[in-house]
């Protein structure tokens, strides 16, 4: 059942309540999707901007060329071989195999990915869509190795960022840069078109230090079957496939997930979350202490200046 909630908007209101004994339901989004007002300044085609607003995501092909992708992949492999990084707090390994699943705060660890985060093709587009200066709320590389790369269950990023990090409103987006081919069969991102228009209230209580196990397998903060069924009935499911160098841009509230990767082919992506500077996090709305800085920036919130970079030499 989709509920048309009406809220009194003020600084103390939680317009997107979830968990804490609440009943699972879908409520209508209270915020814009596209904040940009001037289409003349769009860095991408107007039809793509409209697609982003209507569906909640878009796939941009050929954003980075083969040489640039090779440069990023070389850095990806360098990081994989650093023993200290494997045991760092911001590194998540697969529950069974011990293979590296994700490395967080990658824009602070790597000068290569730090440059990529400020690349005008990414940060400039984020600034336009959000109509504000932006900063990195979260960054990571996802390795999703072949044979044993586990699934990411259906979820809205915003629900977690709101409840566990304290992100006030839906004025953030994610960009996933494909560093390997994303085929239909090696665990690519799946999205539900139009799901960003509804906020899925999740049931259950948030355990203390939930992040310690949710990044391997999330069981709290996921929508119930009924809400997922409604969203799929409304929008269907789209698989985001593309060759290396593509960029998947998706709204913070779009429902998404991915299957396990049982093929020999890894599905590796760099991932940046751009949040509007006016939407900096406050105290978590779920009542628990905030997650660590590497999962949700609270102090490292310097606005990004979009820049044109040339990736010609390995650092």
C-alpha positions, 0 to 999 in steps of 0.5 A, spaced: 500 500 500 502 506 498 501 512 503 500 519 501 503 522 507 503 529 509 508 532 513 509 539 517 516 540 514 521 544 519 528 542 521 526 537 527 521 533 523 523 526 520 520 526 514 522 519 512 521 515 518 524 508 518 525 502 522 524 503 530 518 498 530 514 502 524 510 498 519 513 496 512 510 501 507 511 506 501 510 513 502 511 518 497 517 522 496 517 529 499 523 532 495 525 533 488 529 529 484 532 534 479 534 540 482 537 543 476 533 549 473 537 551 467 537 546 462 541 550 458 547 549 462 546 541 462 553 537 461 549 532 458 543 531 453 536 533 455 533 527 454 538 523 459 536 528 464 529 527 463 530 520 464 534 521 470 528 525 473 523 520 471 526 513 472 531 515 477 538 513 473 541 513 467 547 509 464 552 513 460 556 510 455 564 511 453 565 516 458 572 514 459 576 511 454 580 505 454 587 508 456 583 511 462 580 505 464 587 501 464 590 506 468 584 506 473 584 498 473 592 498 474 591 502 481 585 497 482 590 491 482 595 495 486 591 496 492 588 489 492 596 487 493 597 491 499 597 487 505 595 492 510 589 495 506 586 488 506 586 488 514 584 496 514 577 497 518 574 500 511 576 494 507 570 489 507 572 481 505 567 476 502 564 472 508 566 465 505 572 466 501 576 472 504 576 475 497 576 483 498 569 485 496 570 493 497 575 498 499 572 504 502 574 512 502 578 510 496 578 517 494 582 519 501 587 512 500 588 513 492 591 519 489 588 516 482 581 515 485 582 522 488 583 525 482 577 521 479 572 523 484 573 531 482 573 529 474 568 534 471 565 528 467 563 526 474 563 532 479 560 537 474 554 533 472 553 531 480 553 539 481 548 540 475 543 535 477 543 537 485 544 544 483 549 545 489 556 544 491 557 537 492 562 533 497 564 526 497 559 522 502 562 515 501 567 512 496 569 505 495 571 500 489 567 494 489 571 488 486 566 483 486 570 477 484 569 471 479 566 465 482 564 467 489 562 475 489 556 475 493 549 479 492 547 485 495 540 485 497 535 490 494 535 497 498 535 504 498 541 507 499 538 513 502 534 509 507 541 507 510 544 514 510 538 517 513 537 512 519 544 510 520 548 517 518 543 522 519 543 525 511 536 529 512 533 529 505 534 526 498 539 531 495 544 526 493 546 521 488 551 515 486 556 514 480 558 507 479 564 507 474 565 500 470 572 498 470 570 491 467 565 489 463 558 489 466 554 483 463 547 481 464 550 474 468 556 477 472 552 480 478 551 487 475 547 492 478 539 491 478 534 497 478 527 498 479 525 504 474 521 509 478 522 507 485 525 513 487 519 516 487 517 512 494 520 511 500 520 504 503 519 504 510 523 498 513 521 494 519 525 492 525 530 495 530 537 497 528 542 493 532 548 496 535 554 497 530 550 494 524 555 496 519 560 491 522 556 485 518 551 489 514 556 490 509 557 483 508 550 481 508 544 486 510 538 484 513 536 490 517 534 496 513 531 492 507 524 493 504 519 487 505 517 483 500 510 486 499 513 493 498 518 490 493 512 487 489 509 494 489 515 497 486 516 492 481 509 492 479 509 499 477 516 499 474 519 493 472 527 491 473 532 494 469 539 491 469 545 496 468 550 493 463 555 496 459 563 496 457 568 498 461 568 506 462 561 507 462 558 511 468 551 509 472 548 515 475 543 513 480 538 517 485 540 516 492 533 513 493 532 508 487 531 501 489 537 497 487 541 490 488 545 485 485 545 478 484 551 473 486 557 473 481 558 465 479 562 467 473 569 467 472 569 474 470 569 479 476 565 485 476 569 491 478 567 498 479 569 505 482 563 508 486 562 515 489 556 518 492 556 526 491 551 529 497 549 537 496 553 541 501 546 544 504 545 536 505 550 535 510 549 529 515 546 531 522 545 526 528 542 519 525 535 519 525 535 512 528 537 514 534 544 510 534 551 513 534 553 515 527 557 510 523 564 511 522 567 517 517 569 512 512 562 510 511 559 517 511 563 523 511 561 528 517 568 532 518 571 531 511 566 535 507 570 540 503 566 542 497 569 539 490 572 543 485 570 539 478 576 539 474 579 536 467 584 531 468 589 527 464 590 520 466 597 519 462 602 517 467 601 512 473 602 514 480 
